[in-house]
C-alpha cells in the first residue's frame, strides 16, 4: 500500500488581484490598437482568476528583464520556497528530513543545473543515499506524474518514504514584446506556486491510499502545448484546440481506467482535477454536472491562484485532504500536459 501522508502548499510573496493587474496592462499595451487593448483586458477580466501570486513583482514582470535575470529570480525563489514548503510538510507529517528515501522535484518554468533536489538535500541535510529524480519537461501534468513515479518507487520498496515538490513560476515566462493571443491568454490565467506531497509505503503511516495510476498519451498532438526556448526566454505554446481535444478524448481517458478497477463515475466521491483554465473547466464541468458531480475545489483554486502549472492540482488535493473525507470514499486525480498527455490517479480514504 502506498499512502499520501501529507500535502502542503507555499505561496510567493507578490500578490495581485486581476483588477490590480489591469493598470500594468495599460503600460504594456501602450500604442496598440484600442480595440485590441479592450480585448486583452476582457480576457483578463473573464479568465475566472481573481488573484495570483508570483516570484516576480508586477513591475519586474512588465519590464524588459532579460532571460538571465528572470531565470536567476526563478532559481533564488525556487530554492527558498521549496525549502520552506518541504520543511512545513515534514512538520505536518511529523517526519524528520532524514526519513526521506526518495526525492522528486518537478518544474518546467525555469532552468537550473544542478537541479532543485540537489539544493534541497543540502538545505535540509537529507541522507546522502536519498534517491533523487528531477522532472523538468512534463508541464502541467508533472504534479500527478511525479506522484505516479513516487508510487512506483514505494511499491518496489516497502517501508520507505518519498517527497514530491512542484515549483512553478509561469509569470517568469511572460514575453513583453509578444502580443500574440497565446501570450495574452497565458498571462491572464497563470500564477506561481509551490506544493509538496509526502507519500509512504510504511505500515505505520496513514492517509488515503493510491489504488491505481495510469498515463494516457494522445497521438500526433505534440503541437498542442509546451514551450519554445527563445533568446527572450521560454515562450508559451498553447493551441486554441486544447479544450476540444480533451473533450473528444475524455471517454477514453476516464472510463476504461475506472472500469479496470471495477468502478464507474458514480463510485467517485471527489474529483481532483487540474484547473488548466476557464474553458477546460467548463468542458469538464459539463461532462460531470449531469452525473451529480462537481469540481468546486478545482474552480476555487483557479479563482484564488490561477493555473500554477504542475503545482495546481496539488493545491486541489490539499483542499480535499483538509476536508477529511470519510473512510471508504474515493477520489480521482487528473491532469493534462505537453505531449499531449493525461495523468490519472485513483485514491481511497
C-alpha positions in Angstrom: 0.0 0.0 0.0 1.2 3.5 -0.9 -0.5 6.3 1.0 -0.4 10.1 0.9 0.8 11.2 4.3 0.6 15.0 3.9 0.2 17.8 1.4 1.4 21.3 1.9 1.5 24.4 -0.3 3.5 27.6 -0.1 2.8 30.9 -1.9 5.3 33.5 -3.2 5.3 37.0 -1.6 4.0 39.0 -4.5 0.2 39.0 -4.8 -2.1 41.0 -7.0 -5.8 40.8 -7.9 -6.8 40.8 -11.6 -8.2 44.3 -11.0 -4.8 45.4 -9.7 -3.1 43.9 -12.8 -5.1 45.9 -15.3 -3.2 49.2 -14.9 0.0 47.3 -15.8 -1.7 46.3 -19.0 -2.1 49.9 -19.9 1.7 50.4 -19.8 2.4 47.2 -21.7 -0.2 47.8 -24.4 0.6 51.5 -24.9 0.5 52.3 -28.6 -1.6 49.2 -29.5 -5.0 49.4 -31.2 -7.8 50.5 -28.8 -9.9 47.5 -29.9 -7.1 45.1 -29.2 -6.5 46.7 -25.8 -10.2 46.2 -24.8 -10.0 42.6 -26.0 -6.9 41.9 -23.9 -8.5 43.4 -20.8 -11.7 41.5 -21.3 -9.6 38.2 -21.5 -8.1 39.1 -18.1 -11.5 40.0 -16.6 -13.2 36.9 -17.9 -10.4 34.4 -17.0 -12.0 33.2 -13.8 -8.8 34.1 -12.0 -9.4 36.8 -9.3 -6.0 36.6 -7.6 -2.5 35.4 -8.4 0.9 35.1 -6.7 4.3 35.4 -8.4 8.0 35.1 -7.8 8.5 38.4 -9.5 6.8 41.8 -8.7 4.4 43.1 -11.4 7.0 45.8 -12.1 9.5 43.1 -12.9 7.1 41.0 -15.0 6.0 44.0 -17.1 9.6 45.2 -17.8 12.2 44.2 -20.3 14.0 42.0 -17.9 16.5 39.6 -19.5 16.0 35.9 -19.7 19.1 35.5 -17.4 17.7 37.9 -14.8 14.3 36.2 -14.8 15.8 32.8 -14.5 18.0 33.9 -11.7 14.9 35.1 -9.8 13.3 31.7 -10.6 16.3 29.9 -9.1 16.6 32.0 -6.0 12.8 31.8 -5.2 12.6 28.1 -6.1 15.3 27.2 -3.6 13.8 29.4 -0.9 10.1 28.5 -1.3 10.7 24.7 -1.9 12.9 24.6 1.3 10.0 26.3 3.3 7.4 24.0 1.7 9.2 20.7 2.3 10.1 21.7 5.9 6.4 22.6 6.6 5.2 19.3 5.0 7.6 17.3 7.1 6.4 19.0 10.2 2.8 18.3 9.3 3.6 14.6 8.9 5.8 14.5 12.0 8.7 13.2 9.9 12.3 14.1 10.1 14.2 15.2 6.9 16.4 12.1 7.3 13.2 9.9 7.0 13.0 10.6 3.3 14.3 7.8 0.9 13.1 9.3 -2.4 13.0 13.0 -3.5 11.2 14.1 -6.7 11.2 17.7 -7.9 9.0 18.8 -10.8 9.2 22.2 -12.7 9.0 23.4 -16.3 9.2 27.2 -15.9 12.9 27.8 -15.3 16.3 26.1 -15.8 18.8 25.2 -13.2 21.7 22.6 -13.1 22.3 21.2 -10.6 18.6 20.6 -10.3 16.5 21.8 -7.3 16.6 18.5 -5.5 20.4 18.8 -5.0 19.9 22.1 -3.2 17.2 20.6 -1.0 19.4 17.8 0.0 21.9 20.4 1.3 19.4 22.8 2.8 17.6 20.2 4.8 20.5 17.8 5.4 18.8 14.8 3.8 20.6 11.5 3.9 23.4 11.1 1.5 21.9 7.9 0.0 18.5 9.6 -0.8 17.3 8.7 -4.4 16.6 11.8 -6.4 14.6 12.4 -9.6 14.2 15.8 -11.3 11.3 16.0 -13.8 11.6 19.1 -15.9 9.6 18.8 -19.2 6.1 17.5 -18.4 4.5 20.8 -17.8 1.1 20.9 -16.0 0.9 17.1 -15.9 4.1 16.7 -13.8 2.3 17.0 -10.4 0.3 13.8 -10.9 3.1 12.2 -12.9 5.5 12.8 -10.1 3.1 11.1 -7.7 3.0 8.1 -10.1 6.8 7.9 -10.1 6.8 8.1 -6.3 4.2 5.3 -6.1 6.2 3.1 -8.4 9.3 3.5 -6.2 7.4 2.9 -3.0 5.6 -0.2 -4.4 9.0 -1.6 -5.2 10.5 -0.6 -1.8 8.1 -1.3 1.1 8.8 0.6 4.3 10.1 3.7 2.5 9.1 7.4 2.3 9.0 9.9 -0.6 8.6 13.6 -1.1 7.4 15.3 -4.3 7.9 19.0 -4.7 6.4 21.0 -7.5 7.8 24.5 -8.1 6.5 26.7 -10.9 6.8 30.3 -12.0 4.8 30.7 -15.2 4.9 34.5 -14.8 8.7 34.3 -15.4 7.9 33.2 -19.0 5.8 36.2 -19.9 7.1 37.8 -23.2 7.0 41.6 -23.0 7.3 42.1 -26.8 4.9 39.4 -27.8 1.3 40.5 -28.4 0.0 37.1 -29.6 -3.2 35.6 -28.1 -1.1 32.8 -26.7 1.0 35.2 -24.6 -2.1 37.2 -23.6 -4.1 34.1 -22.5 -1.2 32.5 -20.6 -0.6 35.8 -18.8 -4.3 36.0 -17.9 -4.6 32.5 -16.4 -1.2 31.6 -14.9 0.2 32.3 -11.5 3.1 31.0 -9.4 3.1 28.5 -6.6 4.9 25.7 -4.7 3.5 22.4 -3.4 4.8 19.3 -1.6 3.2 15.8 -1.3 4.6 13.2 1.1 4.0 9.6 0.3 4.8 6.4 2.2 4.8 2.6 2.0 5.4 2.3 5.7 2.7 0.3 7.6 2.6 2.9 10.4 1.8 5.8 8.1 -1.8 6.6 7.4 -3.6 8.6 4.7 -5.5 8.0 1.5 -4.2 5.0 -0.4 -3.3 5.2 -4.1 -5.3 2.3 -5.6 -4.1 2.7 -9.2 -2.5 5.1 -11.6 -2.2 5.4 -15.4 -0.9 7.6 -18.1 -2.8 8.3 -21.4 -0.9 9.7 -24.4 -2.6 11.5 -27.2 -1.2 10.6 -30.6 0.1 13.3 -33.0 -0.5 16.1 -30.6 2.9 17.4 -29.6 1.9 20.8 -31.1 -0.8 21.5 -28.5 1.2 22.7 -25.5 4.7 23.4 -24.4 7.5 26.0 -24.5 9.8 27.2 -27.2 13.3 28.2 -26.0 14.0 31.7 -27.5 16.5 34.4 -26.9 14.0 36.2 -24.6 13.2 33.0 -22.6 10.6 30.3 -22.6 7.8 31.2 -25.0 4.5 29.5 -24.3 2.9 27.2 -26.9 -0.9 26.8 -26.2 -3.1 25.7 -29.0 -6.7 27.0 -29.1 -8.0 23.5 -29.7 -6.8 22.0 -26.4 -10.3 22.1 -24.7 -11.9 20.4 -27.7 -9.2 17.8 -28.0 -9.6 17.0 -24.3 -13.4 16.7 -24.6 -13.1 14.4 -27.6 -10.7 12.1 -25.7 -12.4 12.3 -22.3 -14.3 9.0 -22.5 -11.2 7.1 -23.5 -9.2 8.8 -20.7 -11.7 8.2 -18.0 -14.0 5.1 -18.4 -11.5 2.3 -19.2 -9.3 3.4 -16.2 -12.3 3.2 -13.9 -13.7 0.0 -15.4 -10.3 -1.7 -14.8 -10.8 -1.0 -11.1 -14.4 -2.2 -11.2 -15.8 1.3 -10.9 -17.9 3.8 -12.7 -18.0 7.6 -12.3 -20.9 7.2 -9.8 -18.5 5.5 -7.4 -16.1 8.5 -7.3 -16.8 10.9 -4.4 -14.2 13.5 -5.1 -12.9 14.9 -8.4 -9.4 16.4 -8.0 -8.7 18.0 -11.4 -6.0 20.3 -12.6 -7.6 23.7 -13.4 -5.9 24.4 -16.7 -8.2 27.4 -17.5 -11.7 28.5 -17.7 -12.5 26.7 -20.9 -11.1 23.4 -19.8 -13.0 23.7 -16.5 -16.2 24.4 -18.5 -15.6 21.2 -20.6 -15.0 19.0 -17.5 -17.9 20.5 -15.6 -20.3 20.0 -18.4 -19.3 16.3 -18.5 -19.9 15.7 -14.8 -22.6 18.1 -13.7 -25.4 15.9 -15.2 -23.9 13.0 -13.2 -24.3 14.9 -9.9 -20.6 15.5 -9.5 -18.9 18.9 -9.0 -15.3 20.3 -9.4 -15.9 23.2 -7.0 -12.4 22.8 -5.4 -10.8 22.9 -8.8 -12.7 26.1 -9.7 -11.8 27.7 -6.4 -8.1 27.0 -6.8 -8.2 28.6 -10.2 -10.0 31.7 -8.8 -7.6 32.2 -5.9 -4.3 31.3 -7.5 -4.6 30.8 -11.3 -3.0 28.0 -13.2 0.3 27.2 -11.4 1.3 24.5 -13.9 2.3 21.2 -12.2 1.6 22.5 -8.7 -2.0 23.4 -9.2 -3.6 20.0 -8.9 -1.7 19.5 -5.6 -3.4 22.7 -4.3 -6.7 21.0 -5.1 -5.5 17.8 -3.4 -4.6 19.8 -0.2 -8.1 21.3 0.0 -9.6 17.8 -0.4 -7.3 16.4 2.3 -8.2 19.3 4.7 -11.9 18.4 4.3 -11.1 15.0 5.7 -13.2 12.7 3.5 -14.9 9.7 5.2 -13.2 6.3 5.2 -14.0 4.4 2.0 -14.6 7.5 -0.1 -12.8 7.5 -3.4 -11.1 10.3 -5.4 -9.9 10.7 -8.9 -6.9 12.9 -9.7 -6.5 14.1 -13.3 -4.1 16.5 -15.0 -3.1 17.3 -18.6 0.2 18.4 -20.1 2.5 18.7 -23.0 2.9 15.6 -25.2 -0.1 15.7 -25.2 -0.8 13.6 -22.1 -3.3 12.9 -19.3 -2.2 11.5 -15.9 -4.6 9.7 -13.7 -4.6 8.5 -10.0 -7.3 6.7 -8.1 -7.5 7.3 -4.4 -9.3 5.8 -1.5 -9.5 7.2 2.0 
